[in-house]
Amino acid sequence: MDSLSELWEAVRNELKSKLSEVIYNVWINDIKMESFEGNTVVLSLTEFKRKIVEQKFMGVLGDAFEKVLGFQADIKLVEPQAAPVKKPAAENGKTPQFSYTFDTFVVGSSNKFAHAAAQAVAANPGGTYNPLFIYGESGLGKTHLLRAIMNEVSASRPDMKCVFINGEDFTNELIHYIYAKKNMSEFHNKYRSADLLIVDDIQFIKGKEQTQEEFFHTFNAVTQEGHQIVLSSDKPPKEMGTLDERLRTRFEWGLLADIQPPDFETRMAIIKQKARDLEFDIPDDVVQYIAEKVKSNIRQLEGAVKRMKAIVTIQGAAKNITTAQSAIKDILTESRPIPQTIEKIISEVARTYGANPADIRSSKRDAPISQMRQIAMYVVSEVTGLTQEAIGREFSGRHHTTVIYALREIKDKIDRDPSLKATVNDIIKNVQQA
């Protein structure tokens, strides 16, 4: 099976889990994946279905590709006869399947306490740690631990009623029952009779009075029966400002366990684990490079490995640091505000050429400054993806046609001048590594 087919099959499986069988069979089943180059995916389907998919299913398609690839794809819908077909490189093996278990959770100094607490709850639900409250920034593995508890208990105690819900979904479901005037006893029974109730991202209910009131009674009902509650949040209860005080104290009844960003050794282990999951061998120097550059978020580490595999298997790139740089380019800048990134780019161009950053932003027209300004515009376009209009506004309100000219000018010069190409690449690298 070729890699393009594997990618589409993985996306189809993700879509099947999100859509009803009828909707999937009517609108998705006949779609064919024609090509995947860079960030662009080309899908083909009949004109009638294309219009409906464009109106109603682009969001779920985008989410499915992002889940599988680890980054956002630009999706193009075309009719079958118009689809450009690109034959991908062949690759043996099946699309790997992933599951949230304790075995696949990489343990390090930043998360070993939360991991041990989660294992203890899974071994003895309703025991000592009730509730278990795991907190930490997004992308550090909270959901993995919660899913691991759910999977472990479901497998070892099939007689237990286990319920897993996200805080936002809990709120939306409650709203649906209230405004649809449905029987609230159904809602109450679903959650209050759980032997194991797991709520991911519980912080979503803060500030929502009716949702908090409902969850207060749910919490009491579950714990009074000696059943287990596990919660996750981006902050500890004491820092959840608009949380009802009654809930705050209950969240602090049991055990609070935090997860911190992983250290260097743990990041390397996570990259290697993810690569094994994907059946994708990465050289040690590349693993070390990614671990040095992506420091704060496990989800970003996993996304970097997914993206690198996509570049290697679809585009035939080598497994080296240059490919890794391309794979993590967007990750390195996505957490930095755009204005801060632009400021860094202008400063780096000025430093490279020994100029004043203010001159690059100014309206000065002498040749050296003009070329530096064009280079800065080019790097801003490459790193941030801003439109020409937005870039023009950053450089003293220049018209977008000026920006278009600058981008073409530098691109042409780079193609002709290897020295300038190396200089621009160094500027981009320094900005991304800052």
Helices and strands as residue ranges (DSSP letters): H 3-18, H 21-23, I 24-28, E 32-37, E 40-44, H 47-56, H 58-69, E 74-78, G 80-82, H 112-123, E 132-135, H 142-156, E 162-166, H 167-179, H 184-192, E 196-200, G 202-205, H 209-224, E 228-233, G 237-239, H 245-251, E 255-258, H 264-277, H 284-293, H 298-315, H 321-334, H 338-353, H 357-361, H 367-384, H 388-394, H 400-416, H 418-433
